[in-house]
Amino acid sequence: MRITKKTILYVVIAELFFFILLPAVLLGINGIFHKLPSPEIPQILGNKIDTPEYINVYRHAYGVTEVIPFEDYVKGVVAGEMPSNFEPEALKAQAVAARTYSLSKIMRSGEGGNPPAHPDAPLCDDTHCQVYRSVYDLTSLKGEVWMNEDWQKICNAVDSTKGQLMYYDGKLAEQALFHSSSGGHTENSEDVFASAVPYLRSVESPYEEEATHQKEVKYFSAKDFVYLLNLKYPNRKLSSSVQSINVISKSAGGRVEDIKINESTYKGREVRDALGLSSANFETAFDGSTITITSNGFGHGVGMSQYGANGMAERGSNYKEILEHYYTGVKIY
Ligand SMILES: [Zn+2]
């Protein structure tokens, strides 16, 4: 057959018909007569929140707001908030908790809710929000060997959980709080802070054997003890001679809730603040002249215990199991 312009035209028309027009018509008819329900999308996927590419972070040391790639920021927070010799699964749990906490701050920022301390940024780089260390800071602070080994370990932990967040009841678990160690039990949020948060419940934290600040003993002369409490809480006017110290009530996690000193009642966390104790999980002994206080754990005790997380990881728990243990009822995706 001779290939003429006419032949080419027929071939093009035939191809158009079979490969484009016919399928379009058939699909259209199918769409009209078989109106299938849209595929079942699990609730959890529907609510997954995309993390931003960048975040504004206020750098206290430099007095400037920096724009940092979000996942790099998470890496710098894990480096700032958790010892790098912790297990990879504990570092991953920390990455998800820090990412979730950061995102909650970013979401509030959109509603004009940046903290007054840094109105241009939802987060800063120190304990006011959460500690962040840049690659530059870490290189000069820790040296090249650390950067080649520990920093790589942190980067791997963050990369392998990229974009993953914690959710409770289909919503972001905004208060992904964490602390160094609990002393054996974490706390219900309302026993330490103002409000009851459903995923911040008191749970056992049994594997904190490597934690710092265990059975930490501090001694105070009766004079210093009264001075420090009156300095912080002058309205209570504690009399200069200590007659009695009695713990009246303890929280579910074992922290002192109310403590009576002579005739004045204090909250356990007030005594912790006034005396600079590592935890409100403490016991007192008074021999007439010296007050001995033994505290357990370090930090507020709410949410994930970092040493407890590492202890779980050492026993084979993965990061999701760790997070699900410390944040009651959360899902990670
Ligand atoms: Zn801050």
Boltz pocket constraint, residues with backbone or C-beta under 6 A from the ligand:
constraints:
  - pocket:
      binder: B
      contacts: [[A, 115], [A, 117], [A, 118], [A, 122], [A, 123], [A, 124], [A, 125], [A, 126], [A, 128], [A, 129], [A, 130]]
      max_distance: 6.0
